[in-house]
Amino acid sequence: MRPQRPGAPDASGLAAGYLLLSAILGCAGIGALVGWPLGAVMPLALAGAALGVVLGFYLVWVRWFRRR
């Protein structure tokens, strides 16, 4: 693996997007599965998607922006 030049673009934006999208879809899927036996699939899937947005941004922040 070659070292990158300082300031050279990398794929971290793509990885952050996939992390955000997977958190949204995963939480929406969990919300739909919880809502299925309750008869409220769509409202709980939407609530799960909203939670997934928050979780996804938090995961991106932890992965790339948090100071160690």
Number of C-alpha atoms within 10 A of each C-alpha: 3 4 5 9 7 6 6 6 9 9 7 12 12 10 12 18 14 14 17 21 16 15 22 23 17 16 23 25 19 15 23 23 15 16 16 14 9 10 11 14 17 14 14 22 24 17 14 23 24 15 16 23 19 14 17 24 18 14 17 19 13 12 13 11 10 10 7 4
